[in-house]
């Protein structure tokens, strides 16, 4: 657990050894049963409830995994409240009479759809942020992609004239992406994308840098009309924070991307 989590447990939670309330200085021996009562987590003051429906892929006492719809931010942005996925989950917790924190383990761009994992308490979040993750995306790119498989290792940093845009630059942080060709259409190619690092806009920047921007991604050079970047987080594998066994999730390809491809067979 992080130091902050342990501090909060000491102040607001509970520790027991063999059923007897105790503190963090207690010496334990083999066979003792240690029980940790996690403190309740208050929602941040800048959150406003969002009553938009959420597509829940998995839920238990420790996690909630959702299929984010395009157009919804993962977290509220400055000056814009009541529209984010995190706020929709807060609303869901209230109407379902649950009390849990909203701790995102991963994030997606506003117009990227797919899997977002939230921890319900700090221990689960601490564990998951340090655990194994295998994230696979579906991307529809402009043109006919020439390679069956391609590794892209290009450093990514901030664009010198924008606070939003990123670019490939020698002063950037290392970034690695592997793409595999899945389907070919008249004007587009469907790629399976695996991330090995998690830089901001990594997939979008890397595909644009090699000349195959994602359809609809006008920020990074796509000229094809689509109401968003055609990027979807389809598969996610990680380790459960309590059972420590692998768990995997799948979010089906959204209707707008299916429709895009059906008109360009």
C-alpha positions as CSV (number, residue, x, y, z in Angstrom):
1,X,0.0,0.0,0.0
2,X,1.1,3.6,-0.5
3,X,2.2,5.7,2.4
4,X,-0.9,7.9,1.9
5,X,-3.2,4.9,2.0
6,X,-1.6,3.6,5.2
7,X,-1.9,7.1,6.8
8,X,-5.6,7.2,6.0
9,X,-6.1,3.8,7.4
10,X,-4.4,4.9,10.6
11,X,-6.6,8.0,10.9
12,X,-9.9,6.9,9.5
13,X,-9.9,3.1,9.0
14,X,-9.3,0.1,11.3
15,X,-6.7,-2.6,11.9
16,X,-7.4,-5.8,13.7
17,X,-5.2,-8.8,14.4
18,X,-7.1,-12.0,15.2
19,X,-10.2,-9.9,15.7
20,X,-8.6,-7.5,18.2
21,X,-8.4,-3.9,17.3
22,X,-4.7,-2.7,17.1
23,X,-2.3,-0.3,15.4
24,X,0.4,-0.4,12.7
25,X,3.2,-1.0,15.3
26,X,1.8,-4.4,16.4
27,X,4.3,-7.3,15.7
28,X,2.6,-10.2,14.0
29,X,3.6,-13.8,13.7
30,X,3.0,-16.6,11.1
31,X,-0.6,-17.6,11.2
32,X,-2.1,-14.3,12.5
33,X,-5.1,-13.0,10.7
34,X,-4.8,-9.3,9.8
35,X,-7.9,-7.5,8.9
36,X,-7.8,-4.0,7.3
37,X,-10.9,-1.8,7.3
38,X,-10.4,0.7,4.5
39,X,-11.6,4.3,5.2
40,X,-14.7,5.5,3.3
41,X,-13.7,7.7,0.4
42,X,-15.4,11.0,-0.2
43,X,-15.9,12.1,-3.7
44,X,-13.9,15.2,-4.8
45,X,-15.6,18.5,-4.3
46,X,-15.2,19.4,-8.0
47,X,-17.3,16.4,-9.0
48,X,-21.0,16.9,-10.0
49,X,-23.3,14.0,-10.5
50,X,-23.9,12.9,-14.1
51,X,-27.0,10.8,-14.6
52,X,-26.0,9.5,-18.0
53,X,-26.3,5.7,-18.2
54,X,-23.1,3.6,-18.1
55,X,-22.3,0.3,-19.8
56,X,-20.9,-1.9,-17.0
57,X,-18.7,-4.8,-18.1
58,X,-17.8,-6.1,-14.7
59,X,-18.3,-5.1,-11.0
60,X,-17.5,-6.5,-7.6
61,X,-16.6,-4.9,-4.2
62,X,-13.2,-3.8,-5.5
63,X,-13.6,-2.8,-9.2
64,X,-16.0,-1.4,-11.7
65,X,-15.1,-1.8,-15.4
66,X,-17.1,0.2,-17.9
67,X,-17.3,0.6,-21.7
68,X,-16.9,4.3,-22.2
69,X,-19.0,5.9,-24.9
70,X,-17.2,8.4,-27.3
71,X,-17.6,12.1,-26.5
72,X,-17.4,11.6,-22.7
73,X,-14.2,12.6,-20.8
74,X,-12.9,10.1,-18.3
75,X,-12.6,12.8,-15.6
76,X,-14.1,16.3,-15.3
77,X,-12.1,19.1,-16.9
78,X,-11.6,22.6,-15.7
79,X,-14.8,24.5,-16.0
80,X,-16.8,21.5,-17.3
81,X,-18.7,19.4,-14.7
82,X,-21.4,16.8,-14.7
83,X,-20.4,15.3,-18.1
84,X,-17.5,12.9,-17.3
85,X,-17.5,9.1,-16.9
86,X,-16.2,9.4,-13.3
87,X,-19.1,11.6,-12.4
88,X,-21.5,9.1,-14.0
89,X,-20.0,6.4,-11.9
90,X,-20.4,8.6,-8.8
91,X,-24.1,9.0,-9.7
92,X,-24.4,5.2,-10.2
93,X,-22.9,4.6,-6.7
94,X,-25.5,6.9,-5.2
95,X,-28.5,5.5,-6.9
96,X,-27.4,1.9,-6.2
97,X,-26.9,2.8,-2.5
98,X,-23.2,2.0,-2.6
99,X,-20.4,4.1,-1.1
100,X,-17.1,3.7,-2.9
101,X,-14.4,5.9,-4.3
102,X,-13.9,6.7,-8.0
103,X,-10.2,5.9,-8.7
104,X,-9.4,5.5,-12.5
105,X,-6.7,3.0,-13.3
106,X,-6.5,4.0,-16.9
107,X,-7.9,6.9,-19.0
108,X,-9.1,7.3,-22.5
109,X,-9.3,10.4,-24.7
110,X,-12.7,12.1,-24.8
111,X,-13.5,10.7,-28.3
112,X,-11.9,7.3,-27.8
113,X,-14.4,4.6,-26.8
114,X,-13.8,1.4,-24.8
115,X,-12.7,-0.1,-21.6
116,X,-11.9,2.0,-18.5
117,X,-11.1,0.4,-15.2
118,X,-12.0,2.1,-11.9
119,X,-10.9,0.9,-8.4
120,X,-13.4,1.3,-5.6
121,X,-10.9,1.9,-2.9
122,X,-7.3,3.0,-2.5
123,X,-5.8,-0.4,-1.9
124,X,-7.2,-1.7,-5.2
125,X,-6.0,1.4,-7.0
126,X,-2.5,1.2,-5.4
127,X,-2.3,-2.5,-6.5
128,X,-3.5,-2.0,-10.0
129,X,-1.3,0.9,-10.8
130,X,1.7,-1.3,-10.2
131,X,0.3,-4.5,-11.8
132,X,0.5,-6.1,-15.2
133,X,-1.7,-4.7,-17.9
134,X,-2.3,-5.8,-21.5
135,X,-4.3,-3.3,-23.4
136,X,-5.4,-3.8,-27.0
137,X,-7.1,-1.3,-29.2
138,X,-8.8,-1.3,-32.6
139,X,-7.9,1.6,-34.8
140,X,-9.2,2.4,-38.3
141,X,-6.5,4.2,-40.3
142,X,-6.5,6.1,-43.6
143,X,-5.3,4.1,-46.6
144,X,-3.9,0.6,-47.1
145,X,-1.5,-0.3,-44.3
146,X,1.4,-2.2,-46.0
147,X,2.7,-4.3,-43.1
148,X,1.3,-7.4,-41.4
149,X,2.9,-6.2,-38.2
150,X,5.0,-3.2,-37.3
151,X,6.8,-2.0,-34.2
152,X,6.8,1.8,-33.7
153,X,9.4,3.1,-31.2
154,X,9.4,6.9,-31.4
155,X,9.8,9.3,-28.4
156,X,6.7,11.5,-27.7
157,X,6.7,15.0,-26.1
158,X,4.6,18.1,-26.0
159,X,4.1,20.1,-29.2
160,X,5.9,23.4,-29.0
161,X,2.9,25.5,-29.9
162,X,0.1,23.6,-28.2
163,X,-0.9,22.5,-24.7
164,X,-3.0,19.7,-26.1
165,X,-1.2,18.3,-29.1
166,X,1.8,15.9,-28.8
167,X,4.5,15.1,-31.4
168,X,7.4,12.8,-32.1
169,X,10.5,14.6,-30.8
170,X,14.0,13.6,-29.8
171,X,13.4,15.4,-26.5
172,X,10.3,13.3,-25.8
173,X,9.8,10.3,-23.6
174,X,10.3,6.7,-25.0
175,X,7.2,5.2,-26.4
176,X,6.6,1.8,-28.0
177,X,3.5,0.6,-29.9
178,X,3.0,-2.6,-31.9
179,X,0.3,-2.7,-34.7
180,X,-1.1,-5.7,-36.6
181,X,-3.2,-5.5,-39.7
182,X,-6.7,-7.1,-39.2
183,X,-8.9,-6.0,-42.1
184,X,-8.5,-4.1,-45.4
185,X,-11.3,-1.9,-46.8
186,X,-11.5,0.3,-49.9
187,X,-10.2,3.4,-48.1
188,X,-9.2,2.2,-44.7
189,X,-7.3,-0.5,-42.8
190,X,-8.3,-1.9,-39.4
191,X,-5.4,-2.4,-37.0
192,X,-5.0,-4.2,-33.7
193,X,-2.8,-2.0,-31.5
194,X,-0.9,-3.0,-28.4
195,X,0.7,-0.4,-26.1
196,X,3.9,-1.0,-24.2
197,X,4.0,2.6,-22.7
198,X,1.2,5.0,-21.9
199,X,2.1,8.4,-23.3
200,X,-0.6,11.0,-24.0
201,X,-2.2,10.4,-27.5
202,X,0.4,7.7,-28.1
203,X,-1.5,5.6,-30.6
204,X,-2.7,8.7,-32.5
205,X,0.8,10.3,-32.6
206,X,2.6,7.1,-33.6
207,X,0.2,6.2,-36.4
208,X,0.2,9.7,-37.8
209,X,4.0,9.8,-37.6
210,X,4.3,6.8,-40.0
211,X,1.8,8.2,-42.4
212,X,-1.4,6.4,-41.4
213,X,-3.5,8.8,-39.2
214,X,-6.6,7.4,-37.5
215,X,-9.8,8.1,-39.5
216,X,-11.5,11.2,-38.1
217,X,-8.5,12.4,-36.1
218,X,-8.2,15.8,-37.6
219,X,-5.7,16.9,-34.9
220,X,-3.2,14.5,-36.3
221,X,-3.8,14.7,-40.0
222,X,-6.8,12.7,-41.1
223,X,-8.7,14.1,-44.0
224,X,-11.5,11.6,-43.9
225,X,-14.8,12.7,-42.3
226,X,-15.9,10.9,-39.2
227,X,-17.4,12.4,-36.0
228,X,-14.4,11.3,-33.9
229,X,-11.1,9.4,-34.1
230,X,-12.0,5.8,-35.0
231,X,-10.2,4.3,-32.0
232,X,-11.6,1.8,-29.5
233,X,-10.1,0.1,-26.4
234,X,-11.4,-3.4,-27.0
235,X,-9.5,-5.7,-24.7
236,X,-7.9,-5.4,-21.3
237,X,-6.1,-8.0,-19.2
238,X,-4.9,-7.3,-15.6
239,X,-4.6,-9.0,-12.2
240,X,-7.4,-8.8,-9.6
241,X,-6.2,-6.9,-6.6
242,X,-7.6,-9.4,-4.1
243,X,-7.5,-12.8,-5.8
244,X,-4.3,-11.9,-7.7
245,X,-5.6,-14.0,-10.6
246,X,-5.7,-12.7,-14.2
247,X,-9.0,-11.0,-15.2
248,X,-9.9,-10.0,-18.7
249,X,-12.5,-7.7,-20.3
250,X,-13.8,-7.1,-23.8
251,X,-15.8,-4.2,-25.2
252,X,-17.5,-4.9,-28.5
253,X,-16.8,-2.7,-31.5
254,X,-19.1,0.4,-31.2
255,X,-21.9,0.9,-33.8
256,X,-20.4,4.0,-35.4
257,X,-17.2,2.2,-36.3
258,X,-19.1,-0.9,-37.5
259,X,-21.2,1.4,-39.7
260,X,-18.1,3.2,-41.0
261,X,-16.5,-0.1,-42.1
262,X,-19.8,-1.5,-43.6
263,X,-19.9,1.4,-46.1
264,X,-16.3,0.9,-47.2
265,X,-16.0,-2.9,-47.8
